[in-house]
Amino acid sequence: MAKPPALTLPWGRIERRLRQLLPSRAVVARRPELLTYDSDGLTLQRHEPPLVVLPETTDQVAAVLRLCHEEGIPFVARGSGTGLSGGAVAEQESLLVVTSRMRSVLAVDLENQRITVQPGVINSWVTRAVAGDGFYYAPDPSSQVVCSIGGNVAENAGGVHCLKYGVTSNHVLELEVVLPDGRITRLGGSLAEMPGLDLRGVFIGSEGTLGIATAITLRLLPQPQTVQVLLADFPSMEAAGEAVRRVTEAGVLPAGMEIMDNFTINAVDDLFGCDEYPRDAAAVLLIELDGRLEEVSAAAERAMELCCQAGARTLRRAESEADRALLWKGRKSAFAAVGRITPTYYVQDGVVPRSALPQVLAAIEELSRRYALPVANVFHAGDGNLHPLILYDAGQTDVQERVQALGADILRLCIDAGGSITGEHGVGADKRCYMDWMFSPDDLDTMQLVRQAFDPEGRANPGKLFPTPRSCGESARRSRSVRVQVSSADDAGAETSDQSLAAAIEVF
């Protein structure tokens, strides 16, 4: 066991004060238990917390944050710990406030299609609570059976159906929030349209830098009348990307479109011991369509036609619930399947315009060869949200620096294609150094002013989301230039046709 980190704050006194505020079982101070919380889903970022608390009510959270305010103690909020950006770790000798015991459904209002839950409620539990009445909760990250609603709010998580239904911010009506000084406030309201500043929208996706949400009112949707899932396989990743472009350009609006490459296909088939996906395909494309029966049937026919035009080898149509679940099971299990056959992987989260998918995917393949590191691709194709998994063995010398350099180059590739460094995993500690690739100093200063309005002392999740001089210096040393050249009269962020997008990769 490694040596514990050197501590400078009076944690002994703080522990005693916390035990006066909370039940004994809600304070974790023994080192073997603290090590449970030294990372989130991004194991490259490890920081052992000096102390962990597990409150169960809003009042307990408020009491903890008031103590932090009085003592000048930084704090970090954490849910299930499934995040992939290093955002929920106690990087700067901070108290870790874990909301995983706040798992109550507080209110269900089916007449007005809303439900209020505590932040520790698991994403899939929300749909389970209302499915019998014909409703569901739309955002569905791949980790939905373990990730928490509070974490989804912090990262503004999406999921495989975000193309049609949007991300978490599109489905949150109201938040009860404990501010960094311990005050309790409400953001948003029970109606979708509320007057005044949209502070609800500001809070969602703020990654724990503005406070802790302790009650969240979510929008529910009626279950669609009809759902169909199409599976198309392609001889190349570029052809699959072209199919995505054609489908969206034609005005077909699927609930979700997902791509998996050959490595992931075989990993998933091996995991389940079957050949659910064609093992020799370079890529498979899953398309889900939902709505009225006539509309879905027509859209499915059009989507299949467009996939064939893009070069699909075979097409499969699943209409029964069992067949649909089987096709989606592989996609939902893709990360686990890849993790089963490689010692470690590092996943990135860049976004590119859909029109750039074929070229960007080819460029990622070239980067993989240059770095001699395998990259598995599984991603939300409908909105261009890539999830390249860089496979490596952490036991190899200097491999982590090479892995992070490849990850940085992939993100630079996304930026140069007119995209973003993150779609749903958040910035956290992992991507804070790349924020100035997207935003000017004035942009970042404006964001900091908003943060300071909520947290003048900067004690809520310090060091996350925004660049810091030390870590950004490290990033600058390791990152090389990667460019996708775009020839278009459109703005850099606009979508362009494949004819007007000439992609070339340059690494130096």
C-alpha positions in Angstrom: 0.0 0.0 0.0 1.4 3.4 -1.0 2.1 6.0 1.7 -0.9 8.2 2.6 -0.7 11.8 1.2 0.8 14.5 3.4 -2.0 16.6 4.9 -1.9 20.2 6.0 -5.5 20.9 7.2 -6.7 19.9 10.7 -8.6 16.8 9.6 -8.7 15.3 13.1 -10.7 18.3 14.4 -12.9 18.3 11.3 -13.6 14.6 11.7 -14.8 15.2 15.3 -17.0 18.0 14.2 -18.5 15.9 11.4 -19.3 13.1 13.8 -21.3 15.6 15.8 -23.3 16.5 12.8 -23.8 13.1 11.1 -24.5 9.5 12.2 -21.3 7.6 12.9 -21.6 5.4 9.8 -21.8 8.5 7.6 -18.2 9.5 8.3 -15.4 7.4 6.7 -11.9 7.9 8.0 -10.1 4.5 7.9 -7.5 4.4 5.2 -8.6 1.0 3.6 -12.1 2.4 3.2 -10.8 5.8 1.9 -8.9 4.0 -0.9 -12.3 3.0 -2.3 -12.8 6.6 -3.3 -9.3 7.4 -4.8 -10.5 7.5 -8.4 -13.7 7.6 -10.5 -14.1 5.7 -13.7 -10.9 7.4 -15.0 -8.2 5.4 -13.2 -5.4 7.6 -14.6 -6.5 10.2 -12.0 -6.0 8.9 -8.4 -6.1 11.0 -5.3 -6.9 9.5 -1.9 -9.3 11.7 0.1 -8.5 12.6 3.6 -12.1 12.1 4.8 -15.4 11.0 3.3 -18.9 11.7 4.4 -22.1 10.0 3.2 -25.1 12.3 4.0 -28.7 11.1 3.5 -30.7 14.3 3.6 -30.6 17.9 2.3 -30.2 19.2 5.9 -27.2 16.9 6.4 -25.5 18.1 3.2 -26.2 21.7 4.3 -24.6 21.1 7.7 -21.5 19.6 6.1 -21.1 22.5 3.7 -21.6 25.1 6.4 -18.8 23.4 8.4 -16.6 23.4 5.2 -17.4 27.1 4.9 -16.5 27.9 8.5 -13.3 25.8 8.4 -12.2 26.9 4.9 -12.2 23.3 3.7 -12.6 22.4 0.0 -15.1 19.7 -0.9 -15.9 17.5 -3.8 -19.3 16.0 -4.5 -19.4 12.4 -5.8 -22.3 10.1 -6.8 -21.7 6.5 -8.0 -18.1 7.3 -9.1 -18.7 6.2 -12.7 -17.5 9.5 -14.2 -14.8 9.3 -16.8 -13.1 12.7 -16.4 -11.5 12.6 -13.0 -14.0 15.1 -11.8 -15.2 13.3 -8.6 -11.8 12.8 -6.9 -10.4 14.8 -4.0 -7.5 16.3 -5.9 -6.6 19.2 -3.6 -6.9 17.8 0.0 -10.7 18.1 -0.1 -13.5 16.5 1.8 -15.4 14.0 -0.4 -19.2 14.4 -0.1 -20.7 11.1 -1.4 -24.4 11.2 -2.2 -24.8 7.5 -2.9 -27.0 7.0 0.2 -29.5 9.7 -1.0 -31.6 7.1 -2.9 -35.2 8.1 -2.3 -37.9 8.8 -4.8 -39.4 11.9 -3.2 -42.5 12.5 -5.4 -44.2 11.1 -8.5 -46.7 13.3 -10.4 -47.8 11.3 -13.5 -50.6 13.7 -14.4 -47.9 16.4 -15.0 -45.3 13.9 -16.2 -42.6 14.5 -13.5 -40.8 12.8 -10.7 -38.6 14.2 -8.0 -35.6 12.1 -6.7 -32.6 12.4 -4.5 -29.2 12.6 -6.3 -28.1 9.1 -5.4 -31.1 7.5 -7.3 -29.7 5.3 -10.1 -30.7 6.4 -13.6 -32.5 3.2 -14.6 -34.5 3.2 -11.4 -36.4 6.3 -12.6 -37.9 4.4 -15.6 -38.5 1.4 -13.5 -40.5 3.4 -11.0 -43.0 4.7 -13.7 -42.8 2.0 -16.5 -45.9 0.3 -15.2 -47.9 3.5 -15.9 -46.6 3.9 -19.4 -43.8 6.4 -18.8 -40.0 6.5 -19.0 -37.0 8.8 -18.4 -35.2 9.5 -21.7 -31.5 10.1 -20.9 -29.8 6.7 -20.8 -26.0 6.7 -20.5 -24.4 3.3 -21.1 -23.7 3.1 -17.4 -27.4 3.8 -16.6 -27.7 0.7 -14.3 -25.1 2.1 -12.0 -24.7 5.9 -12.6 -26.7 8.3 -10.4 -29.0 11.1 -11.4 -26.9 13.6 -9.4 -23.8 12.6 -11.4 -25.9 12.9 -14.6 -26.8 16.4 -13.6 -23.2 17.4 -12.8 -22.0 16.2 -16.2 -25.1 16.9 -18.3 -25.0 13.3 -19.4 -26.7 12.1 -22.6 -27.0 8.5 -23.8 -27.8 6.5 -26.9 -31.1 8.3 -27.4 -29.7 11.9 -27.1 -30.0 12.5 -30.9 -33.8 12.8 -30.7 -34.4 13.4 -27.0 -31.5 15.5 -25.9 -29.4 15.4 -22.8 -30.0 15.7 -19.1 -30.5 19.5 -19.2 -33.5 18.9 -21.5 -35.2 16.7 -18.9 -34.6 18.6 -15.6 -37.3 20.9 -14.4 -36.2 22.0 -10.9 -33.2 21.5 -8.6 -32.9 21.9 -4.9 -29.3 22.9 -4.4 -27.0 23.4 -1.4 -24.7 26.2 -2.1 -21.0 26.1 -1.1 -21.7 28.2 2.0 -24.5 25.8 3.2 -27.5 27.8 2.1 -30.3 25.9 0.4 -32.0 27.3 -2.8 -34.1 26.2 -5.7 -33.3 26.6 -9.3 -35.9 26.3 -12.1 -39.5 25.3 -11.3 -42.2 22.8 -11.8 -43.0 24.3 -15.2 -40.9 24.1 -18.3 -41.1 27.9 -18.9 -40.0 30.0 -15.9 -39.3 33.7 -15.8 -35.9 35.1 -14.8 -32.4 33.9 -15.4 -32.0 30.2 -16.2 -29.9 29.3 -13.3 -31.1 25.7 -13.6 -29.3 25.6 -16.9 -26.2 27.1 -15.5 -26.0 24.5 -12.7 -26.5 21.5 -15.0 -23.1 20.5 -16.4 -21.2 22.6 -13.8 -19.4 19.5 -12.6 -19.9 20.2 -8.9 -18.3 23.6 -9.0 -21.4 25.5 -8.0 -22.9 23.4 -5.2 -24.6 20.0 -4.6 -28.0 19.1 -6.0 -30.0 17.3 -3.3 -33.4 17.0 -5.0 -34.0 16.8 -8.7 -37.4 17.1 -10.5 -37.2 15.3 -13.9 -39.5 15.3 -16.9 -41.1 12.0 -17.8 -42.1 11.0 -21.3 -44.9 8.6 -22.5 -43.6 5.4 -23.9 -43.6 5.4 -27.7 -46.3 3.5 -29.6 -43.8 1.7 -31.8 -40.1 1.0 -31.7 -38.0 -0.6 -34.4 -34.2 -1.2 -34.4 -32.1 -1.6 -37.5 -28.7 -3.3 -37.6 -26.5 -2.5 -40.7 -23.0 -3.8 -41.2 -20.4 -2.2 -43.3 -17.1 -3.1 -45.0 -15.4 0.0 -43.6 -15.8 2.5 -40.8 -15.9 5.3 -43.3 -18.9 3.7 -45.0 -20.7 3.5 -41.7 -20.0 7.2 -41.1 -21.3 8.0 -44.6 -24.5 6.1 -43.8 -25.0 8.3 -40.7 -24.5 11.4 -42.8 -27.0 10.3 -45.4 -29.7 9.3 -42.9 -29.5 12.6 -41.0 -29.2 14.7 -44.2 -32.4 13.0 -45.6 -34.4 14.3 -42.6 -34.9 11.0 -40.9 -34.7 11.5 -37.1 -33.8 8.3 -35.3 -34.1 8.1 -31.5 -30.5 6.9 -31.6 -27.7 5.9 -33.9 -24.7 4.0 -32.6 -21.5 2.7 -34.3 -19.2 -0.1 -33.1 -16.0 -1.0 -34.9 -14.7 -4.5 -35.6 -12.6 -4.8 -32.4 -15.7 -3.9 -30.3 -18.0 -6.2 -32.3 -15.8 -9.2 -31.5 -15.3 -8.2 -27.9 -19.1 -8.0 -27.4 -19.7 -11.3 -29.2 -17.0 -13.0 -27.1 -18.5 -11.6 -23.9 -21.9 -13.1 -24.6 -20.6 -16.2 -26.4 -22.6 -15.6 -29.5 -22.4 -14.0 -32.9 -25.1 -11.3 -32.5 -23.1 -8.9 -34.7 -21.3 -10.0 -37.9 -17.7 -10.7 -36.7 -16.2 -9.9 -40.1 -17.8 -6.4 -40.4 -15.5 -3.4 -40.2 -18.4 -1.6 -38.4 -22.0 -2.0 -37.4 -24.6 0.8 -37.2 -27.6 0.5 -34.9 -30.5 2.8 -35.7 -33.5 3.0 -33.4 -36.8 4.6 -34.6 -39.8 5.3 -32.4 -43.2 7.0 -32.6 -46.4 6.2 -34.5 -46.5 2.9 -36.4 -46.9 4.4 -39.9 -44.2 7.0 -39.4 -41.7 4.5 -37.9 -42.3 2.0 -40.7 -41.7 4.6 -43.4 -38.6 6.0 -41.7 -37.2 2.5 -41.3 -37.6 1.8 -45.0 -36.0 5.0 -45.9 -33.1 4.5 -43.5 -32.4 1.0 -44.8 -32.4 2.4 -48.4 -29.9 5.0 -47.4 -27.7 2.5 -45.6 -27.6 0.4 -48.7 -26.6 3.4 -50.8 -23.7 4.0 -48.3 -22.4 0.5 -48.8 -24.1 -1.7 -46.2 -23.5 -5.4 -46.7 -26.5 -6.7 -44.8 -29.5 -5.2 -42.9 -31.5 -6.7 -40.0 -34.7 -5.3 -38.6 -35.8 -6.0 -35.0 -39.4 -5.3 -34.1 -40.0 -7.4 -31.0 -39.0 -6.1 -27.6 -36.8 -9.2 -27.1 -34.9 -8.7 -30.4 -34.4 -5.0 -29.8 -33.1 -5.6 -26.3 -30.6 -8.2 -27.6 -29.2 -5.7 -30.2 -28.9 -2.9 -27.6 -27.4 -5.2 -25.0 -24.2 -5.5 -26.9 -23.9 -1.7 -27.3 -24.7 -1.0 -23.7 -22.0 -3.6 -22.7 -19.3 -2.5 -25.1 -17.1 -0.8 -22.5 -17.3 -3.8 -20.2 -16.6 -6.2 -23.2 -13.4 -4.2 -24.1 -12.3 -4.0 -20.5 -12.5 -7.8 -20.3 -9.8 -8.3 -22.9 -7.4 -5.5 -22.3 -5.6 -4.7 -19.0 -6.6 -1.0 -19.1 -8.3 1.5 -21.4 -8.5 5.2 -21.6 -11.7 6.7 -23.2 -12.1 10.1 -24.7 -15.2 12.0 -25.4 -14.7 14.4 -28.4 -17.5 15.6 -30.7 -17.3 16.3 -34.4 -19.9 17.4 -37.0 -21.6 14.4 -38.4 -20.5 15.3 -41.9 -16.9 14.9 -40.7 -17.3 11.4 -39.3 -15.7 9.4 -42.2 -12.6 11.6 -42.3 -12.1 11.9 -38.6 -12.5 8.2 -38.1 -9.8 7.6 -40.7 -7.6 10.1 -39.0 -8.0 8.4 -35.6 -7.0 5.1 -37.3 -3.8 6.8 -38.6 -3.1 8.2 -35.1 -3.5 4.7 -33.7 -0.9 3.4 -36.1 1.5 6.3 -35.4 1.3 5.8 -31.6 1.3 1.9 -31.9 -1.7 1.9 -29.6 -4.9 0.1 -30.5 -8.1 2.2 -30.5 -11.6 0.7 -30.3 -14.4 2.9 -31.5 -17.9 2.8 -30.1 -19.9 6.0 -30.1 -23.1 8.1 -30.5 -23.0 8.5 -34.3 -26.1 10.5 -34.5 -24.6 13.6 -32.8 -21.0 12.9 -33.6 -20.0 12.1 -30.0 -17.0 9.9 -30.3 -15.8 7.5 -27.6 -12.4 6.2 -28.7 -11.1 3.6 -26.2 -7.3 3.6 -26.2 -6.1 0.1 -25.1 -2.9 -0.3 -23.1 -1.1 -2.1 -20.3 -0.4 0.2 -17.4 2.5 -2.0 -16.5 4.5 -1.0 -19.5 7.2 1.8 -19.1 6.1 5.3 -20.0 2.9 4.0 -21.7 0.6 6.4 -19.8 2.3 9.5 -21.2 1.9 8.1 -24.7 -1.7 7.2 -24.0 -2.5 10.7 -22.8 -0.7 12.2 -25.8 -2.8 10.1 -28.2 -5.9 11.2 -26.3 -4.9 14.8 -26.6 -4.2 14.5 -30.4 -7.7 12.9 -30.9 -9.3 15.9 -29.1 -7.2 18.3 -31.2 -8.5 16.4 -34.3 -12.1 17.0 -33.1 -11.5 20.7 -32.5 -9.9 21.2 -35.9 -12.9 19.5 -37.5 -15.2 22.1 -35.9 -16.1 20.0 -32.8 -15.7 19.9 -29.1 -13.4 18.3 -26.5 -16.4 16.7 -24.7 -19.9 15.6 -25.4 -21.1 14.1 -22.1 -18.3 12.9 -19.9 -17.4 16.4 -18.7 -14.1 18.2 -18.4 -13.1 17.4 -14.9 -9.4 17.1 -14.3 -8.7 15.1 -17.5 -9.6 17.8 -20.1 -9.3 21.1 -18.2 -6.0 21.8 -20.0 -7.7 21.7 -23.4 -10.4 24.3 -22.5 -8.4 27.1 -24.1 -8.4 25.2 -27.4 -12.1 26.0 -27.5 -12.5 29.2 -25.5 -10.7 32.6 -25.4 -9.3 34.0 -22.1 -12.3 36.3 -22.0 -14.7 33.3 -22.4 -13.0 31.5 -19.5 -12.9 34.6 -17.4 -16.7 35.0 -17.9 -17.2 31.4 -16.8 -15.1 32.1 -13.7 -17.2 35.1 -12.8 -20.3 32.9 -12.9 -18.6 30.4 -10.7 -17.5 33.0 -8.2 -21.1 34.3 -7.9 -22.0 30.8 -6.5 -18.7 30.1 -4.8 -16.6 33.2 -4.1 -13.9 31.2 -2.2 -13.6 28.6 -5.0 -13.9 25.6 -2.5 -16.4 23.6 -4.5 -14.5 20.9 -6.5 -11.4 23.1 -6.8 -9.0 22.6 -9.8 -11.6 21.0 -12.0 -13.2 22.2 -15.2 -10.9 25.2 -15.7 -7.2 25.3 -16.7 -4.5 25.4 -14.1 -1.0 26.6 -14.8 0.8 23.4 -13.6 -1.3 20.8 -15.4 -1.6 22.9 -18.5 2.1 23.2 -18.8 2.3 19.4 -18.7 -0.4 19.3 -21.4 1.5 21.7 -23.6 4.7 19.6 -23.4 3.0 16.4 -24.3 0.5 17.5 -26.9 1.4 17.7 -30.6 -0.5 19.4 -33.3 -3.2 17.5 -35.2 -5.3 19.2 -37.8 -8.2 18.3 -40.0 -8.3 20.8 -42.8 -11.8 21.9 -43.6 -12.6 23.7 -46.9 -16.0 25.2 -46.5 -17.8 28.5 -46.8 -19.7 27.6 -43.6 -18.6 28.5 -40.1 -16.1 26.2 -38.5 -18.8 24.7 -36.3 -21.3 24.2 -39.1 -22.0 20.9 -40.8 -20.6 20.5 -44.2 -21.1 17.9 -46.9 -18.5 15.2 -47.5 -17.6 16.8 -50.9 -16.6 20.1 -49.1 -14.7 18.5 -46.3 -11.2 17.5 -47.2 -9.6 15.9 -44.2 -5.8 15.5 -43.9 -3.9 14.6 -40.7 -0.6 16.3 -39.9 1.4 15.2 -36.9 4.6 16.9 -36.0 
